[in-house]
Structures are given as structure tokens and as C-alpha cells.
């Protein structure tokens, strides 16, 4: 524990999210926090460690081919582009 307690606005700025989201997450118990009476405070080091636990690995991007719709409804995609309006 670092002993550096910050409020929801400081955590929101650190994470780039609204302060309301930080407080809602604290109420839900998903983000580490301390309650001092009616005040909710966050240990900055615990929050940073929590963000590492939230990290999700990326995956290699792959392009998919989608079959174009032929003879579909008006405006549907065809190999030559949108169907002309009559």
C-alpha cells in the first residue's frame, strides 16, 4: 500500500473515464477502493495494479471475405455496386 489515497476524479483522469463510472465501479466492487465514512478513496498503486489485471491480450487481425448479395432487395450490394433505382 502506497498510502497515497486519491478521489474518484483523480482516478477518472488517470484512467480516462468519467468519475461517475469510477464511483459506480466502486459500488459494484470491481475496482479496489476504501470507504472512510461517506468518502470513497482509492490507493493509486492498487488502481494501477488493477489495470494490469484488466489487460486483455490482443489478437492478430485477419480480413474476412463477405459474399456480396446478388439479386437482393432494392439497394442491396451487387458485384457492380448498389442497384440503380428505377
PDB file as gemmi writes it, atoms N, CA and C in Angstrom:
CRYST1    1.000    1.000    1.000  90.00  90.00  90.00 P 1                      
ATOM      1  N   UNK A   1       0.843  -1.172   0.000  1.00  0.00           N  
ATOM      2  CA  UNK A   1       0.000   0.000   0.000  1.00  0.00           C  
ATOM      3  C   UNK A   1       0.890   1.239   0.000  1.00  0.00           C  
ATOM      4  N   UNK A   2       0.598   2.146  -0.884  1.00  0.00           N  
ATOM      5  CA  UNK A   2       1.435   3.335  -1.013  1.00  0.00           C  
ATOM      6  C   UNK A   2       1.074   4.403   0.008  1.00  0.00           C  
ATOM      7  N   UNK A   3      -0.178   4.402   0.473  1.00  0.00           N  
ATOM      8  CA  UNK A   3      -0.613   5.437   1.390  1.00  0.00           C  
ATOM      9  C   UNK A   3      -1.074   6.689   0.669  1.00  0.00           C  
ATOM     10  N   UNK A   4      -0.977   6.702  -0.651  1.00  0.00           N  
ATOM     11  CA  UNK A   4      -1.437   7.853  -1.442  1.00  0.00           C  
ATOM     12  C   UNK A   4      -2.862   7.579  -1.888  1.00  0.00           C  
ATOM     13  N   UNK A   5      -3.795   8.140  -1.154  1.00  0.00           N  
ATOM     14  CA  UNK A   5      -5.201   7.960  -1.479  1.00  0.00           C  
ATOM     15  C   UNK A   5      -5.682   9.137  -2.311  1.00  0.00           C  
ATOM     16  N   UNK A   6      -6.420   8.831  -3.368  1.00  0.00           N  
ATOM     17  CA  UNK A   6      -6.947   9.855  -4.265  1.00  0.00           C  
ATOM     18  C   UNK A   6      -8.452   9.664  -4.390  1.00  0.00           C  
ATOM     19  N   UNK A   7      -9.119  10.705  -4.876  1.00  0.00           N  
ATOM     20  CA  UNK A   7     -10.567  10.627  -5.030  1.00  0.00           C  
ATOM     21  C   UNK A   7     -10.936  10.102  -6.417  1.00  0.00           C  
ATOM     22  N   UNK A   8     -12.233   9.973  -6.654  1.00  0.00           N  
ATOM     23  CA  UNK A   8     -12.727   9.410  -7.914  1.00  0.00           C  
ATOM     24  C   UNK A   8     -12.338  10.267  -9.111  1.00  0.00           C  
ATOM     25  N   UNK A   9     -12.266  11.566  -8.931  1.00  0.00           N  
ATOM     26  CA  UNK A   9     -11.899  12.441 -10.047  1.00  0.00           C  
ATOM     27  C   UNK A   9     -10.455  12.207 -10.487  1.00  0.00           C  
ATOM     28  N   UNK A  10      -9.562  11.984  -9.538  1.00  0.00           N  
ATOM     29  CA  UNK A  10      -8.163  11.710  -9.883  1.00  0.00           C  
ATOM     30  C   UNK A  10      -8.030  10.367 -10.584  1.00  0.00           C  
ATOM     31  N   UNK A  11      -8.776   9.366 -10.119  1.00  0.00           N  
ATOM     32  CA  UNK A  11      -8.742   8.048 -10.761  1.00  0.00           C  
ATOM     33  C   UNK A  11      -9.339   8.144 -12.162  1.00  0.00           C  
ATOM     34  N   UNK A  12     -10.420   8.898 -12.299  1.00  0.00           N  
ATOM     35  CA  UNK A  12     -11.050   9.071 -13.604  1.00  0.00           C  
ATOM     36  C   UNK A  12     -10.089   9.710 -14.592  1.00  0.00           C  
ATOM     37  N   UNK A  13      -9.355  10.699 -14.150  1.00  0.00           N  
ATOM     38  CA  UNK A  13      -8.373  11.352 -15.019  1.00  0.00           C  
ATOM     39  C   UNK A  13      -7.254  10.386 -15.392  1.00  0.00           C  
ATOM     40  N   UNK A  14      -6.822   9.590 -14.419  1.00  0.00           N  
ATOM     41  CA  UNK A  14      -5.764   8.616 -14.652  1.00  0.00           C  
ATOM     42  C   UNK A  14      -6.191   7.567 -15.681  1.00  0.00           C  
ATOM     43  N   UNK A  15      -7.443   7.110 -15.592  1.00  0.00           N  
ATOM     44  CA  UNK A  15      -7.937   6.057 -16.474  1.00  0.00           C  
ATOM     45  C   UNK A  15      -8.582   6.577 -17.751  1.00  0.00           C  
ATOM     46  N   UNK A  16      -8.897   7.862 -17.778  1.00  0.00           N  
ATOM     47  CA  UNK A  16      -9.547   8.418 -18.953  1.00  0.00           C  
ATOM     48  C   UNK A  16     -11.010   8.036 -19.064  1.00  0.00           C  
ATOM     49  N   UNK A  17     -11.671   7.941 -17.925  1.00  0.00           N  
ATOM     50  CA  UNK A  17     -13.096   7.598 -17.875  1.00  0.00           C  
ATOM     51  C   UNK A  17     -13.809   8.633 -17.015  1.00  0.00           C  
ATOM     52  N   UNK A  18     -15.142   8.684 -17.064  1.00  0.00           N  
ATOM     53  CA  UNK A  18     -15.876   9.623 -16.205  1.00  0.00           C  
ATOM     54  C   UNK A  18     -15.783   9.241 -14.729  1.00  0.00           C  
ATOM     55  N   UNK A  19     -15.829  10.221 -13.861  1.00  0.00           N  
ATOM     56  CA  UNK A  19     -15.794   9.964 -12.414  1.00  0.00           C  
ATOM     57  C   UNK A  19     -17.007   9.148 -11.985  1.00  0.00           C  
ATOM     58  N   UNK A  20     -18.138   9.336 -12.659  1.00  0.00           N  
ATOM     59  CA  UNK A  20     -19.339   8.557 -12.324  1.00  0.00           C  
ATOM     60  C   UNK A  20     -19.098   7.066 -12.554  1.00  0.00           C  
ATOM     61  N   UNK A  21     -18.325   6.726 -13.593  1.00  0.00           N  
ATOM     62  CA  UNK A  21     -18.003   5.320 -13.843  1.00  0.00           C  
ATOM     63  C   UNK A  21     -17.139   4.756 -12.725  1.00  0.00           C  
ATOM     64  N   UNK A  22     -16.190   5.554 -12.253  1.00  0.00           N  
ATOM     65  CA  UNK A  22     -15.298   5.113 -11.166  1.00  0.00           C  
ATOM     66  C   UNK A  22     -16.119   4.835  -9.912  1.00  0.00           C  
ATOM     67  N   UNK A  23     -17.024   5.752  -9.558  1.00  0.00           N  
ATOM     68  CA  UNK A  23     -17.848   5.557  -8.357  1.00  0.00           C  
ATOM     69  C   UNK A  23     -18.794   4.384  -8.516  1.00  0.00           C  
ATOM     70  N   UNK A  24     -19.355   4.212  -9.704  1.00  0.00           N  
ATOM     71  CA  UNK A  24     -20.241   3.069  -9.952  1.00  0.00           C  
ATOM     72  C   UNK A  24     -19.477   1.760  -9.831  1.00  0.00           C  
ATOM     73  N   UNK A  25     -18.249   1.725 -10.342  1.00  0.00           N  
ATOM     74  CA  UNK A  25     -17.407   0.529 -10.238  1.00  0.00           C  
ATOM     75  C   UNK A  25     -17.041   0.241  -8.791  1.00  0.00           C  
ATOM     76  N   UNK A  26     -16.832   1.278  -8.004  1.00  0.00           N  
ATOM     77  CA  UNK A  26     -16.540   1.089  -6.586  1.00  0.00           C  
ATOM     78  C   UNK A  26     -17.752   0.502  -5.872  1.00  0.00           C  
ATOM     79  N   UNK A  27     -18.944   1.038  -6.185  1.00  0.00           N  
ATOM     80  CA  UNK A  27     -20.165   0.495  -5.574  1.00  0.00           C  
ATOM     81  C   UNK A  27     -20.363  -0.968  -5.942  1.00  0.00           C  
ATOM     82  N   UNK A  28     -20.015  -1.323  -7.181  1.00  0.00           N  
ATOM     83  CA  UNK A  28     -20.171  -2.706  -7.639  1.00  0.00           C  
ATOM     84  C   UNK A  28     -19.062  -3.612  -7.106  1.00  0.00           C  
ATOM     85  N   UNK A  29     -18.004  -3.006  -6.560  1.00  0.00           N  
ATOM     86  CA  UNK A  29     -16.903  -3.792  -6.004  1.00  0.00           C  
ATOM     87  C   UNK A  29     -15.912  -4.281  -7.049  1.00  0.00           C  
ATOM     88  N   UNK A  30     -15.905  -3.675  -8.229  1.00  0.00           N  
ATOM     89  CA  UNK A  30     -14.994  -4.137  -9.274  1.00  0.00           C  
ATOM     90  C   UNK A  30     -13.650  -3.431  -9.260  1.00  0.00           C  
ATOM     91  N   UNK A  31     -13.579  -2.251  -8.684  1.00  0.00           N  
ATOM     92  CA  UNK A  31     -12.319  -1.510  -8.615  1.00  0.00           C  
ATOM     93  C   UNK A  31     -11.928  -1.396  -7.138  1.00  0.00           C  
ATOM     94  N   UNK A  32     -10.651  -1.597  -6.805  1.00  0.00           N  
ATOM     95  CA  UNK A  32     -10.250  -1.528  -5.400  1.00  0.00           C  
ATOM     96  C   UNK A  32     -10.433  -0.115  -4.831  1.00  0.00           C  
ATOM     97  N   UNK A  33     -11.014  -0.055  -3.659  1.00  0.00           N  
ATOM     98  CA  UNK A  33     -11.290   1.243  -3.029  1.00  0.00           C  
ATOM     99  C   UNK A  33     -11.365   1.087  -1.521  1.00  0.00           C  
ATOM    100  N   UNK A  34     -11.378   2.197  -0.826  1.00  0.00           N  
ATOM    101  CA  UNK A  34     -11.554   2.241   0.634  1.00  0.00           C  
ATOM    102  C   UNK A  34     -12.685   3.204   0.929  1.00  0.00           C  
ATOM    103  N   UNK A  35     -13.429   2.910   1.944  1.00  0.00           N  
ATOM    104  CA  UNK A  35     -14.515   3.790   2.347  1.00  0.00           C  
ATOM    105  C   UNK A  35     -14.160   4.353   3.726  1.00  0.00           C  
ATOM    106  N   UNK A  36     -14.141   5.664   3.801  1.00  0.00           N  
ATOM    107  CA  UNK A  36     -13.901   6.381   5.051  1.00  0.00           C  
ATOM    108  C   UNK A  36     -15.173   7.159   5.355  1.00  0.00           C  
ATOM    109  N   UNK A  37     -16.094   6.508   6.052  1.00  0.00           N  
ATOM    110  CA  UNK A  37     -17.390   7.133   6.279  1.00  0.00           C  
ATOM    111  C   UNK A  37     -18.112   7.281   4.962  1.00  0.00           C  
ATOM    112  N   UNK A  38     -18.462   8.496   4.610  1.00  0.00           N  
ATOM    113  CA  UNK A  38     -19.142   8.717   3.332  1.00  0.00           C  
ATOM    114  C   UNK A  38     -18.177   8.969   2.184  1.00  0.00           C  
ATOM    115  N   UNK A  39     -16.894   9.007   2.478  1.00  0.00           N  
ATOM    116  CA  UNK A  39     -15.888   9.280   1.449  1.00  0.00           C  
ATOM    117  C   UNK A  39     -15.343   7.983   0.866  1.00  0.00           C  
ATOM    118  N   UNK A  40     -15.191   7.952  -0.445  1.00  0.00           N  
ATOM    119  CA  UNK A  40     -14.600   6.809  -1.140  1.00  0.00           C  
ATOM    120  C   UNK A  40     -13.254   7.272  -1.669  1.00  0.00           C  
ATOM    121  N   UNK A  41     -12.218   6.535  -1.321  1.00  0.00           N  
ATOM    122  CA  UNK A  41     -10.870   6.875  -1.772  1.00  0.00           C  
ATOM    123  C   UNK A  41     -10.217   5.649  -2.386  1.00  0.00           C  
ATOM    124  N   UNK A  42      -9.235   5.920  -3.233  1.00  0.00           N  
ATOM    125  CA  UNK A  42      -8.574   4.867  -3.991  1.00  0.00           C  
ATOM    126  C   UNK A  42      -7.076   4.971  -3.787  1.00  0.00           C  
ATOM    127  N   UNK A  43      -6.429   3.834  -3.507  1.00  0.00           N  
ATOM    128  CA  UNK A  43      -4.976   3.781  -3.424  1.00  0.00           C  
ATOM    129  C   UNK A  43      -4.464   3.759  -4.861  1.00  0.00           C  
ATOM    130  N   UNK A  44      -3.689   4.752  -5.230  1.00  0.00           N  
ATOM    131  CA  UNK A  44      -3.255   4.908  -6.616  1.00  0.00           C  
ATOM    132  C   UNK A  44      -2.489   3.684  -7.110  1.00  0.00           C  
ATOM    133  N   UNK A  45      -1.607   3.106  -6.271  1.00  0.00           N  
ATOM    134  CA  UNK A  45      -0.845   1.928  -6.687  1.00  0.00           C  
ATOM    135  C   UNK A  45      -1.750   0.715  -6.887  1.00  0.00           C  
ATOM    136  N   UNK A  46      -2.760   0.554  -6.031  1.00  0.00           N  
ATOM    137  CA  UNK A  46      -3.700  -0.556  -6.189  1.00  0.00           C  
ATOM    138  C   UNK A  46      -4.503  -0.419  -7.473  1.00  0.00           C  
ATOM    139  N   UNK A  47      -4.885   0.792  -7.803  1.00  0.00           N  
ATOM    140  CA  UNK A  47      -5.644   1.022  -9.038  1.00  0.00           C  
ATOM    141  C   UNK A  47      -4.781   0.684 -10.251  1.00  0.00           C  
ATOM    142  N   UNK A  48      -3.524   1.103 -10.229  1.00  0.00           N  
ATOM    143  CA  UNK A  48      -2.631   0.786 -11.346  1.00  0.00           C  
ATOM    144  C   UNK A  48      -2.399  -0.719 -11.468  1.00  0.00           C  
ATOM    145  N   UNK A  49      -2.261  -1.409 -10.337  1.00  0.00           N  
ATOM    146  CA  UNK A  49      -2.112  -2.866 -10.369  1.00  0.00           C  
ATOM    147  C   UNK A  49      -3.390  -3.515 -10.907  1.00  0.00           C  
ATOM    148  N   UNK A  50      -4.543  -2.966 -10.531  1.00  0.00           N  
ATOM    149  CA  UNK A  50      -5.826  -3.479 -11.008  1.00  0.00           C  
ATOM    150  C   UNK A  50      -5.942  -3.333 -12.525  1.00  0.00           C  
ATOM    151  N   UNK A  51      -5.424  -2.230 -13.074  1.00  0.00           N  
ATOM    152  CA  UNK A  51      -5.481  -2.048 -14.525  1.00  0.00           C  
ATOM    153  C   UNK A  51      -4.667  -3.116 -15.248  1.00  0.00           C  
ATOM    154  N   UNK A  52      -3.587  -3.573 -14.640  1.00  0.00           N  
ATOM    155  CA  UNK A  52      -2.801  -4.655 -15.242  1.00  0.00           C  
ATOM    156  C   UNK A  52      -3.602  -5.957 -15.251  1.00  0.00           C  
ATOM    157  N   UNK A  53      -4.388  -6.190 -14.194  1.00  0.00           N  
ATOM    158  CA  UNK A  53      -5.238  -7.382 -14.145  1.00  0.00           C  
ATOM    159  C   UNK A  53      -6.336  -7.313 -15.204  1.00  0.00           C  
ATOM    160  N   UNK A  54      -6.724  -6.106 -15.596  1.00  0.00           N  
ATOM    161  CA  UNK A  54      -7.780  -5.927 -16.592  1.00  0.00           C  
ATOM    162  C   UNK A  54      -7.264  -6.061 -18.013  1.00  0.00           C  
ATOM    163  N   UNK A  55      -5.972  -6.140 -18.170  1.00  0.00           N  
ATOM    164  CA  UNK A  55      -5.384  -6.192 -19.511  1.00  0.00           C  
ATOM    165  C   UNK A  55      -5.875  -7.431 -20.243  1.00  0.00           C  
ATOM    166  N   UNK A  56      -6.271  -7.233 -21.491  1.00  0.00           N  
ATOM    167  CA  UNK A  56      -6.696  -8.345 -22.329  1.00  0.00           C  
ATOM    168  C   UNK A  56      -5.752  -8.416 -23.510  1.00  0.00           C  
ATOM    169  N   UNK A  57      -5.312  -9.611 -23.808  1.00  0.00           N  
ATOM    170  CA  UNK A  57      -4.407  -9.780 -24.933  1.00  0.00           C  
ATOM    171  C   UNK A  57      -5.102  -9.517 -26.245  1.00  0.00           C  
ATOM    172  N   UNK A  58      -4.370  -8.945 -27.148  1.00  0.00           N  
ATOM    173  CA  UNK A  58      -4.913  -8.702 -28.478  1.00  0.00           C  
ATOM    174  C   UNK A  58      -4.792  -9.943 -29.330  1.00  0.00           C  
ATOM    175  N   UNK A  59      -5.350  -9.873 -30.508  1.00  0.00           N  
ATOM    176  CA  UNK A  59      -5.212 -10.983 -31.429  1.00  0.00           C  
ATOM    177  C   UNK A  59      -4.818 -10.432 -32.790  1.00  0.00           C  
ATOM    178  N   UNK A  60      -4.266 -11.274 -33.585  1.00  0.00           N  
ATOM    179  CA  UNK A  60      -3.844 -10.865 -34.906  1.00  0.00           C  
ATOM    180  C   UNK A  60      -5.071 -10.548 -35.747  1.00  0.00           C  
ATOM    181  N   UNK A  61      -5.013  -9.445 -36.427  1.00  0.00           N  
ATOM    182  CA  UNK A  61      -6.135  -9.057 -37.281  1.00  0.00           C  
ATOM    183  C   UNK A  61      -6.147  -9.934 -38.517  1.00  0.00           C  
ATOM    184  N   UNK A  62      -7.332 -10.371 -38.895  1.00  0.00           N  
ATOM    185  CA  UNK A  62      -7.478 -11.134 -40.129  1.00  0.00           C  
ATOM    186  C   UNK A  62      -8.668 -10.574 -40.891  1.00  0.00           C  
ATOM    187  N   UNK A  63      -8.510 -10.486 -42.188  1.00  0.00           N  
ATOM    188  CA  UNK A  63      -9.580  -9.965 -43.015  1.00  0.00           C  
ATOM    189  C   UNK A  63     -10.477 -11.105 -43.452  1.00  0.00           C  
ATOM    190  N   UNK A  64     -11.779 -10.862 -43.378  1.00  0.00           N  
ATOM    191  CA  UNK A  64     -12.735 -11.865 -43.828  1.00  0.00           C  
ATOM    192  C   UNK A  64     -13.365 -11.396 -45.120  1.00  0.00           C  
ATOM    193  N   UNK A  65     -13.665 -12.331 -45.961  1.00  0.00           N  
ATOM    194  CA  UNK A  65     -14.378 -12.019 -47.194  1.00  0.00           C  
ATOM    195  C   UNK A  65     -15.851 -12.243 -46.954  1.00  0.00           C  
ATOM    196  N   UNK A  66     -16.625 -11.298 -47.334  1.00  0.00           N  
ATOM    197  CA  UNK A  66     -18.070 -11.423 -47.230  1.00  0.00           C  
ATOM    198  C   UNK A  66     -18.632 -11.581 -48.635  1.00  0.00           C  
ATOM    199  N   UNK A  67     -19.522 -12.529 -48.796  1.00  0.00           N  
ATOM    200  CA  UNK A  67     -20.166 -12.742 -50.097  1.00  0.00           C  
ATOM    201  C   UNK A  67     -21.121 -11.587 -50.352  1.00  0.00           C  
ATOM    202  N   UNK A  68     -21.038 -11.018 -51.535  1.00  0.00           N  
ATOM    203  CA  UNK A  68     -21.952  -9.932 -51.856  1.00  0.00           C  
ATOM    204  C   UNK A  68     -23.322 -10.514 -52.171  1.00  0.00           C  
ATOM    205  N   UNK A  69     -24.354  -9.732 -51.897  1.00  0.00           N  
ATOM    206  CA  UNK A  69     -25.725 -10.182 -52.153  1.00  0.00           C  
ATOM    207  C   UNK A  69     -26.086  -9.833 -53.594  1.00  0.00           C  
ATOM    208  N   UNK A  70     -26.432 -10.820 -54.351  1.00  0.00           N  
ATOM    209  CA  UNK A  70     -26.824 -10.617 -55.734  1.00  0.00           C  
ATOM    210  C   UNK A  70     -28.325 -10.865 -55.834  1.00  0.00           C  
ATOM    211  N   UNK A  71     -29.001 -10.034 -56.621  1.00  0.00           N  
ATOM    212  CA  UNK A  71     -30.449 -10.149 -56.818  1.00  0.00           C  
ATOM    213  C   UNK A  71     -31.215  -9.970 -55.516  1.00  0.00           C  
ATOM    214  N   UNK A  72     -30.675  -9.184 -54.637  1.00  0.00           N  
ATOM    215  CA  UNK A  72     -31.338  -8.918 -53.362  1.00  0.00           C  
ATOM    216  C   UNK A  72     -32.341  -7.792 -53.492  1.00  0.00           C  
ATOM    217  N   UNK A  73     -32.834  -7.279 -52.394  1.00  0.00           N  
ATOM    218  CA  UNK A  73     -33.794  -6.180 -52.435  1.00  0.00           C  
ATOM    219  C   UNK A  73     -33.152  -4.919 -53.002  1.00  0.00           C  
ATOM    220  N   UNK A  74     -33.985  -3.981 -53.400  1.00  0.00           N  
ATOM    221  CA  UNK A  74     -33.503  -2.726 -53.987  1.00  0.00           C  
ATOM    222  C   UNK A  74     -32.473  -2.091 -53.055  1.00  0.00           C  
ATOM    223  N   UNK A  75     -31.356  -1.679 -53.603  1.00  0.00           N  
ATOM    224  CA  UNK A  75     -30.301  -1.054 -52.822  1.00  0.00           C  
ATOM    225  C   UNK A  75     -29.319  -2.049 -52.240  1.00  0.00           C  
ATOM    226  N   UNK A  76     -29.554  -3.357 -52.474  1.00  0.00           N  
ATOM    227  CA  UNK A  76     -28.633  -4.362 -51.948  1.00  0.00           C  
ATOM    228  C   UNK A  76     -27.326  -4.297 -52.713  1.00  0.00           C  
ATOM    229  N   UNK A  77     -26.301  -4.798 -52.101  1.00  0.00           N  
ATOM    230  CA  UNK A  77     -24.997  -4.791 -52.754  1.00  0.00           C  
ATOM    231  C   UNK A  77     -24.950  -5.842 -53.840  1.00  0.00           C  
ATOM    232  N   UNK A  78     -24.421  -5.481 -54.968  1.00  0.00           N  
ATOM    233  CA  UNK A  78     -24.197  -6.413 -56.063  1.00  0.00           C  
ATOM    234  C   UNK A  78     -22.740  -6.294 -56.457  1.00  0.00           C  
ATOM    235  N   UNK A  79     -22.236  -7.204 -57.292  1.00  0.00           N  
ATOM    236  CA  UNK A  79     -20.828  -7.107 -57.653  1.00  0.00           C  
ATOM    237  C   UNK A  79     -20.435  -5.771 -58.264  1.00  0.00           C  
ATOM    238  N   UNK A  80     -21.378  -5.063 -58.909  1.00  0.00           N  
ATOM    239  CA  UNK A  80     -21.044  -3.805 -59.538  1.00  0.00           C  
ATOM    240  C   UNK A  80     -21.371  -2.602 -58.681  1.00  0.00           C  
ATOM    241  N   UNK A  81     -21.832  -2.791 -57.454  1.00  0.00           N  
ATOM    242  CA  UNK A  81     -22.213  -1.684 -56.586  1.00  0.00           C  
ATOM    243  C   UNK A  81     -23.692  -1.727 -56.299  1.00  0.00           C  
ATOM    244  N   UNK A  82     -24.246  -0.660 -55.743  1.00  0.00           N  
ATOM    245  CA  UNK A  82     -25.659  -0.645 -55.405  1.00  0.00           C  
ATOM    246  C   UNK A  82     -26.527  -0.731 -56.662  1.00  0.00           C  
ATOM    247  N   UNK A  83     -27.677  -1.358 -56.500  1.00  0.00           N  
ATOM    248  CA  UNK A  83     -28.611  -1.476 -57.600  1.00  0.00           C  
ATOM    249  C   UNK A  83     -29.176  -0.104 -57.931  1.00  0.00           C  
ATOM    250  N   UNK A  84     -29.210   0.272 -59.218  1.00  0.00           N  
ATOM    251  CA  UNK A  84     -29.763   1.596 -59.560  1.00  0.00           C  
ATOM    252  C   UNK A  84     -31.252   1.645 -59.257  1.00  0.00           C  
ATOM    253  N   UNK A  85     -31.720   2.817 -58.831  1.00  0.00           N  
ATOM    254  CA  UNK A  85     -33.140   2.984 -58.502  1.00  0.00           C  
ATOM    255  C   UNK A  85     -33.942   3.156 -59.773  1.00  0.00           C  
ATOM    256  N   UNK A  86     -35.099   2.563 -59.825  1.00  0.00           N  
ATOM    257  CA  UNK A  86     -35.959   2.626 -61.015  1.00  0.00           C  
ATOM    258  C   UNK A  86     -36.964   3.732 -60.889  1.00  0.00           C  
TER     259      UNK A  86                                                      
END                                                                             
